[in-house]
């Protein structure tokens, strides 16, 4: 199962610190996803990036029946739960806790926050959706209390169907999130500058009003 291998950067996590949990994609690493922070308005954040054992959070597609991805999926969610609990014990407030993931990391991010909905600082999912051969609405609970969530995706995307992204947005809204979904025709399985701009504007630095 997943070993506890967590890399950190930026500030130290504490009572007055904003913390961003960053989840890499399949085949990626903690260092990969941490490097993305250079493009985000997170200079004052503590950055925390767990690394998946074997560089994958679960073996099969996120669209497989959940049982096929066990016990890896539960292990990944448990690792996140322990990480969040640790941060809360350090005095980090839920509204100062942020999540970001790409691809498989975005799927895991969305699955975790939907199962544990509360008023977070914000969530960014670069190409992802809720996990399973269908959306299991009974797994999701809580109230996001207007937490800003940004989801960007390509149409088509080789791994994440647009229908699942749209179904995910719908569930998150039902749980009280303020979701912005952006679909990019033919973008491919990557992160675009426009997505980064939206993430900064909506989630990481909403007070900063850009000119024009």
FIPA-916743 format. One line per field, with one value per residue (C-alpha): residue number from 0; residue in one letter; x negated, y negated, z negated. Coordinates in Angstrom, 3 decimals. Layout:
N
num: [NUM	...]
residuo: [a	...]
x: [X	...]
y: [Y	...]
z: [Z	...]
//
This chain:
212
num: [0	1	2	3	4	5	6	7	8	9	10	11	12	13	14	15	16	17	18	19	20	21	22	23	24	25	26	27	28	29	30	31	32	33	34	35	36	37	38	39	40	41	42	43	44	45	46	47	48	49	50	51	52	53	54	55	56	57	58	59	60	61	62	63	64	65	66	67	68	69	70	71	72	73	74	75	76	77	78	79	80	81	82	83	84	85	86	87	88	89	90	91	92	93	94	95	96	97	98	99	100	101	102	103	104	105	106	107	108	109	110	111	112	113	114	115	116	117	118	119	120	121	122	123	124	125	126	127	128	129	130	131	132	133	134	135	136	137	138	139	140	141	142	143	144	145	146	147	148	149	150	151	152	153	154	155	156	157	158	159	160	161	162	163	164	165	166	167	168	169	170	171	172	173	174	175	176	177	178	179	180	181	182	183	184	185	186	187	188	189	190	191	192	193	194	195	196	197	198	199	200	201	202	203	204	205	206	207	208	209	210	211]
residuo: [x	x	x	x	x	x	x	x	x	x	x	x	x	x	x	x	x	x	x	x	x	x	x	x	x	x	x	x	x	x	x	x	x	x	x	x	x	x	x	x	x	x	x	x	x	x	x	x	x	x	x	x	x	x	x	x	x	x	x	x	x	x	x	x	x	x	x	x	x	x	x	x	x	x	x	x	x	x	x	x	x	x	x	x	x	x	x	x	x	x	x	x	x	x	x	x	x	x	x	x	x	x	x	x	x	x	x	x	x	x	x	x	x	x	x	x	x	x	x	x	x	x	x	x	x	x	x	x	x	x	x	x	x	x	x	x	x	x	x	x	x	x	x	x	x	x	x	x	x	x	x	x	x	x	x	x	x	x	x	x	x	x	x	x	x	x	x	x	x	x	x	x	x	x	x	x	x	x	x	x	x	x	x	x	x	x	x	x	x	x	x	x	x	x	x	x	x	x	x	x	x	x	x	x	x	x	x	x	x	x	x	x]
x: [0.000	-1.010	-3.985	-3.997	-6.320	-5.491	-7.506	-7.043	-8.022	-7.234	-6.238	-5.818	-2.224	-0.680	2.360	2.081	0.769	2.549	1.654	1.899	1.996	0.783	1.444	-0.548	0.800	0.103	-3.620	-4.353	-6.056	-5.770	-8.621	-6.766	-3.608	-5.488	-7.226	-3.800	-3.678	-6.063	-3.106	-0.553	0.127	-0.949	-4.088	-2.719	-1.488	-2.877	-3.051	-2.602	-2.865	-2.473	-4.052	-2.264	-4.094	-5.165	-4.093	-0.484	2.399	4.382	3.669	6.606	8.605	10.621	13.649	13.120	15.435	13.942	13.304	10.809	8.686	8.633	6.869	4.881	7.741	8.720	5.054	4.659	7.777	6.569	3.176	4.915	7.139	4.115	2.340	5.343	5.722	2.046	2.487	5.545	3.562	0.938	3.668	4.445	8.064	10.191	10.749	6.947	6.638	6.432	6.232	4.833	4.402	3.615	5.141	5.144	4.250	7.221	9.543	8.208	8.495	12.134	13.005	11.474	13.061	16.487	16.345	15.285	17.067	16.567	15.551	12.061	9.974	10.428	9.930	8.287	8.709	6.727	8.501	10.322	13.629	15.183	13.963	15.905	17.663	20.539	20.968	21.736	23.613	24.104	20.339	20.453	21.448	21.029	21.381	18.749	20.370	19.471	15.875	14.490	13.665	12.103	12.198	10.514	10.551	10.002	12.758	11.998	9.556	7.997	8.548	11.375	14.715	16.460	19.670	17.895	16.531	20.035	21.531	18.809	19.556	23.226	22.482	20.082	22.714	25.286	22.798	22.720	19.527	19.069	17.832	16.303	15.912	13.915	13.839	11.036	11.662	8.752	6.396	5.028	4.034	2.088	2.375	2.880	1.908	5.572	6.372	3.568	4.903	8.399	7.033	5.144	8.089	10.776	8.967	5.514	5.745	9.400	8.774	6.336	8.325	6.559	6.813	9.054]
y: [0.000	-3.653	-4.515	-7.894	-9.803	-13.507	-16.393	-19.946	-23.383	-27.005	-28.058	-25.827	-24.755	-26.416	-28.239	-31.311	-29.594	-28.703	-25.141	-23.625	-19.833	-18.919	-15.505	-14.302	-12.266	-8.668	-8.214	-11.627	-12.515	-14.896	-16.954	-17.214	-18.617	-20.895	-22.489	-23.707	-26.040	-28.406	-29.341	-29.748	-32.645	-30.577	-32.409	-32.648	-29.049	-25.923	-23.318	-19.635	-16.895	-13.216	-10.798	-7.610	-4.335	-3.253	-6.696	-5.671	-6.180	-3.182	-0.682	-0.929	-3.712	-5.887	-4.682	-1.058	0.409	-0.831	2.719	3.239	0.353	1.682	1.735	-1.096	-3.579	-3.248	-3.470	-6.718	-8.239	-7.150	-8.756	-12.030	-11.767	-11.306	-14.240	-16.538	-15.401	-16.190	-19.679	-20.329	-19.232	-21.848	-24.472	-24.824	-25.890	-24.147	-27.489	-27.808	-24.342	-24.090	-21.109	-20.748	-17.724	-16.830	-13.856	-10.849	-13.287	-15.467	-12.449	-11.569	-15.205	-15.458	-12.075	-13.052	-16.492	-15.233	-12.551	-15.179	-18.348	-21.414	-25.043	-24.716	-27.516	-26.102	-23.159	-22.976	-19.907	-19.951	-17.199	-14.851	-13.538	-11.506	-7.916	-4.803	-3.024	-5.350	-8.253	-6.789	-9.748	-7.934	-8.224	-12.019	-14.046	-17.395	-21.022	-22.969	-26.259	-27.947	-26.660	-27.760	-24.783	-25.049	-22.113	-22.384	-19.667	-18.995	-17.785	-15.169	-13.909	-10.444	-9.493	-11.631	-11.787	-15.142	-13.460	-12.455	-15.966	-17.384	-14.796	-15.658	-19.378	-18.623	-16.593	-19.244	-21.938	-19.808	-19.700	-23.502	-24.226	-27.250	-25.355	-26.843	-24.275	-25.148	-22.881	-23.369	-21.920	-19.735	-20.859	-17.384	-15.842	-18.749	-21.933	-25.161	-28.688	-29.670	-27.036	-28.354	-31.894	-30.751	-28.840	-31.916	-34.255	-32.029	-30.052	-31.207	-34.964	-35.993	-39.391	-40.326	-42.008	-41.974	-45.067	-45.069]
z: [0.000	0.111	-2.051	-3.761	-1.439	-1.647	-0.253	-1.478	-0.193	-0.926	-4.419	-7.464	-8.109	-11.162	-12.538	-10.287	-7.170	-3.975	-2.967	0.523	0.866	4.382	5.944	8.953	11.852	12.847	13.448	11.919	8.662	5.745	7.223	10.564	9.050	6.640	9.648	10.816	7.808	9.627	11.893	9.113	6.726	3.715	2.564	-0.993	-1.164	-2.761	0.030	-0.726	1.905	1.054	3.533	4.563	4.040	7.519	8.782	9.270	6.844	8.113	10.910	13.300	14.918	12.555	14.544	13.459	10.802	7.499	6.250	9.103	7.794	4.250	1.908	3.517	3.780	0.109	-0.859	1.104	-0.472	-3.912	-3.312	-2.429	-5.475	-7.733	-6.083	-6.553	-10.178	-10.800	-9.347	-11.503	-14.552	-13.607	-13.822	-10.120	-9.648	-6.986	-5.226	-4.903	-3.337	0.457	2.798	6.311	8.536	12.138	13.987	11.625	8.840	9.828	9.641	6.189	5.072	6.163	4.643	1.307	0.994	2.098	-0.609	-3.156	-2.053	-4.241	-3.792	-2.355	-0.910	2.560	4.898	8.332	10.545	13.781	15.782	13.418	12.157	9.376	9.276	10.314	13.182	12.257	9.842	6.426	4.929	1.608	0.947	0.834	-2.156	-3.887	-2.842	-0.929	-2.037	1.253	1.455	4.853	7.074	10.528	12.956	16.356	19.009	22.688	24.996	25.996	23.358	23.777	20.122	18.719	20.565	20.530	19.274	16.059	15.557	15.959	13.575	11.051	11.301	10.669	7.485	6.160	6.687	4.847	1.950	1.894	3.847	6.102	9.176	12.308	15.090	18.205	21.257	23.803	27.280	28.406	25.627	24.975	21.655	20.235	18.143	20.071	19.125	19.237	16.600	14.413	14.812	13.778	10.787	9.606	10.145	8.600	5.926	4.906	5.258	5.612	3.977	6.706	9.454	12.793	14.933	18.009]
//
